[in-house]
C-alpha cells in the first residue's frame, strides 16, 4: 500500500535506503514463514525495536531479500503519519510508476496484498476472499505477468496472515513461472 511513519526509513534524518517495512516486525513473519528470509535475520528483526534498526541492518535485511530473489515495493509512494485508509484516486496516481518498476524488475510472479491494491493494479473489483489462488494476468505494454491477490497480512489484516502464508506457499509450489 504505502509507508507510514512507523517505517523508520520515512524519518527525515534517515540516510539509508527507503525500502518498505524497515523498522517494522509483522510483515517479516510472513516472509520467514514462506521460506523467503534467513532465520538469523528474522530473529534479529523480532528482537529489536523499530528505533534500533540501523542503516546497516536495513541493508543486511534487504541483501537477504535479494538473496531470496524477491522485490518489495509499495503502490503508494506517499508517507502518512498513520495507517488511515487512502482513497483509490491517490493510489491510481502511482499506478504508472508501479508498472514502470514491474517492467524494470521483470518479475516471474506478482503478489498483490489486499482488495484495494489488487483492484487498482488489476483494474477490476477484486475480493481476496473470493479469488484466493486465482491467477490473474497483468498486461503492461503488451507483456503479460502472472499476478495473484492475497490477504493484506499486517494491520487489521494480521488476522488473515495464515491465509496469506498458505496462498503464497501455494503460489511458490504451483505457479509455472515461479523460480525457486
N, C-alpha and C positions, 0 to 999 in steps of 0.2 A: 504494500500500500504506500506508505510514506513514513519517513523517520519522525520521531518525536524527540523532545528534549531529553528523554531517558537515554537516548543513544549519546554516549559521551562524545562521539565524533561530531555531534551537532553543536557542541560548545564553541564559542568564538576563540578560545585560547587553545583549542586542539590543533596541533600542527601535523598530525599523522593522516593516514588515509581516511577518506569519508565514505566508508562502506556501511551497509545495513547491519543493524543489530550489534554494533560494538558497544560494550558495556551492559548488555542485557544477558539474561540467563535462559529464559524459557524456550526460545526457538532452537537453541543448541541441543535440547533434549530430543527434538525431532531428528536433527541431522545425525546425532550419535546413534539413536535407535534404529535408523535405516542403514547404518554402516558407512556413513559419509563423514565421520570425524574420528580421529585417533582418541583413544581413551585418556591419554595424558593431557591433551589439550582440553578435552571435555571436563575432566576432573578439576583442572585449574580454573576454568570458566565458572564452574559451580562453587568453587571455594573462595573466590574473591568478590569484593563489592564493585559496583559499577565504577566508582571513582578510583578504584585501584587498577583499572585497565591502563596500561601504558601504550604509547605509540608502538613500542617494540613488540608488546604482546599482541596487539591488534595485527601487526604484520605476521606474527607467528600463526595466529588463528587463520588468517587468510592464505598463508602459504599452505596450511593444511587443507583448506577449501580447494585450492588449486591442485594439490596432490590428488584429491579425490575427484577431480575433473567436473566440478560444477561451478556455476556462476550465480551470484545472488544480486538482485537489483530491486529497486522499488519502482512501481509505476509512477507514483507521485514523487517529484523531486523537491517538494516543499516541506520544510520542517515546521512543525507546530508545537506549542507548549504542552499539549496533552493529546489524548487519543480520541478526541471527539470526531464524529463522522465528518467526512468531507463530501461535498456534493459531486455528483458524476461529472459535471461540466469542468471541474477543476482537473480531475484525472484525465479527461478526454484531451485537455490541452497538452498533456505529456505523452500521449499515445505515440505520436510520430517519433519522439525521442526514444521511447522504448523499442519501437520497431527498428530504429537505426542500431541500437545496441544489439538486438537479436541478429541483425544482418552481420554485424562485426563478429560476434561470438560464434554464430552459426551452430546453435545447439542441436543435438540429436533429438532432444525432447524438451518441451517447455512445461513446467508445472506452475499453475496459477493458484494462488491462495485466496479462497473466498468467493462469494457470489458477486460482489461488486467488481472486483478486479477482473474476474473471469468474464463477466458480462461485457465490460468495456473492451477488453482485449479481443474477445471473440466476436464482438458486435452482435450479440444475441442475448436474450434473457436466460441466464444460467442459474439454476438452483443446484448447488453441490449435492444436496441430499438426493436429488433425482438423477444425477449424472455421474455418480461415482464410477471410476474405472472406464469411463466412456472416452473414446478417442475423438478429439476434435482436430480439424485441420486449420492452421493459421496461415493465411496467404499473405506474404509480404513481397510485393513487386514480382509476382509470378513464382516465387519459391514457396513450397508447402512445408510447414513444420508441424510435427506431431505435438499436440497440446492436451493437457489434462487439467481438470479443475478438481482441487481438493479443499477440504475444510481449512479455513484460516486457523492455524494452530496456537495462536497466542491471544492475549487479552481474554475477552469473553469466549473466544474460540478454543481456549485451553481445554474446555470440557470435551472437545472433539479431537484432541491431539491423537488419541488412539486410532481414530478413523483415518486421520491424515497419515499416520505411520503405516497403517495397513495398506492404504491406497498407494503410497509411494513405494513400498516394498513390492506391491503387485506390479506397478509400472516398471520397476527395475527388472523384475522377473519376466514380464510379458511383452513389453514394447519391443518390436523388432529392431528399432533404431537405437535403443538404449545400449550404450557401450560400457561394459563393466571394466 
